Amino acid sequence: MTPDTLKKVSDWRFGDILFCVATDQQNDRIWFGSSDFHVYELNTSEEKPQRVAFEGDGHESYVTGLVRVGKALVSCGYDRRLVWWDIESKRSTRRTVAHDKWIRCVVASPDQSRLITVADDMQCKVWDATSGEMLASFSDHSALTPHHYPSMLYVVAASPDGRWIATGDRIGHVAIWDASSFEKVGELETPIMYTWDPKARRHSTGGIRSLSFSPDSRRLAVGGVGKIGNIDHLDGPARLEVFQWSTGTQALEREDNKKKGLIEQIVWSPDGKWILTAGGDNNGFVTIYDAESGELSHQDGQDGHIHAVAFDHDFSNFYAASHHRVTRWTIS
């Protein structure tokens, strides 16, 4: 059953762009990464919470991804680095150059023993979350688009059962990997999410910006944007496709012309009954779909493109990181 309500309840404004967010499962602390190269903590239980910057050797460019592993946070950025942070001391403990180009995304395995990253060098890499040792590097993604422009490897996802990894790129190609052997076990194509303008501007845009396995790990949701008219803007419809990935069968296809732009994140409900998507163009959106019928259940928006969301421990609240703000939403 889809939620009865979706409501925005709190809003904390800042001057920078927030690209990623993680939550504390035990209390009201959240963490987020910023366009000012910093990682911050915000205690949302305080009457007037003030964000506190982590200190030490950190990033030298945008912080684009953030995950919690035990008592540490690990962030990634356009500076090609992974940075480990001690949560309690709020200081960095390790920094390493992890890729040759911008890192777009980092996720943790379900048991938090491994980190998985993707970057514009088109490599997916697996890391020991504790030691920082690289365990594997692999790719099935071309460095160039069919029109000979640089491609990007935007997103990676780990399945809830820990058996699979999925990676998605600019031209709409998804590869699925065995998380133990790192051998490719499947692939999907979503070419509508890639737009190429051969005349006026001669460049490409779009791409797969979000991937998420269903709770039973059998379905894979793919998010991005449909065909764009003016590729200097994100004026295409937000696009969601869901596949039975082992057979390549498309189970769901939705485009939204009301709330346009990229689907930046997809979250399945714990029972697999509904799907939350978030993203936007100049404005952000949050949309909830029935996972079987595709019927739109709830939708709301806000100023500023939403880059990421993170739920709390009981799935009743989530936080959205976006342009110039963090917002807290409730669902029930």
Salt bridges, closest charged atoms under 4 A:
ASP11 OD2 - ARG13 NE 2.95
ASP11 OD1 - ARG325 NH1 3.32
ASP16 OD2 - ARG51 NH1 3.12
ASP24 OD2 - ARG29 NH2 2.90
ASP24 OD1 - ARG68 NH1 3.06
ASP36 OD1 - HIS38 ND1 3.48
ASP36 OD2 - ARG51 NH2 3.94
GLU41 OE1 - ARG29 NH1 3.67
GLU41 OE2 - LYS90 NZ 3.44
GLU55 OE1 - ARG91 NH1 3.21
GLU60 OE1 - ARG81 NH1 3.48
GLU60 OE2 - ARG95 NH1 3.36
ASP79 OD2 - HIS59 ND1 3.09
GLU88 OE2 - ARG29 NH2 3.37
ASP120 OD2 - ARG104 NH2 2.82
ASP121 OD2 - HIS99 ND1 3.06
ASP140 OD2 - HIS173 NE2 2.71
ASP140 OD2 - LYS184 NZ 3.02
ASP169 OD2 - HIS141 ND1 2.80
GLU187 OE1 - HIS173 NE2 3.97
GLU187 OE1 - LYS184 NZ 2.84
GLU189 OE2 - HIS173 ND1 2.64
ASP197 OD2 - ARG201 NH1 3.15
ASP232 OD2 - ARG201 NE 2.51
ASP232 OD1 - HIS203 NE2 3.41
GLU241 OE2 - ARG239 NE 2.82
GLU253 OE2 - ARG239 NH2 2.43
GLU255 OE2 - ARG239 NH1 2.72
GLU264 OE2 - HIS305 NE2 2.75
GLU292 OE2 - ARG219 NH1 3.22
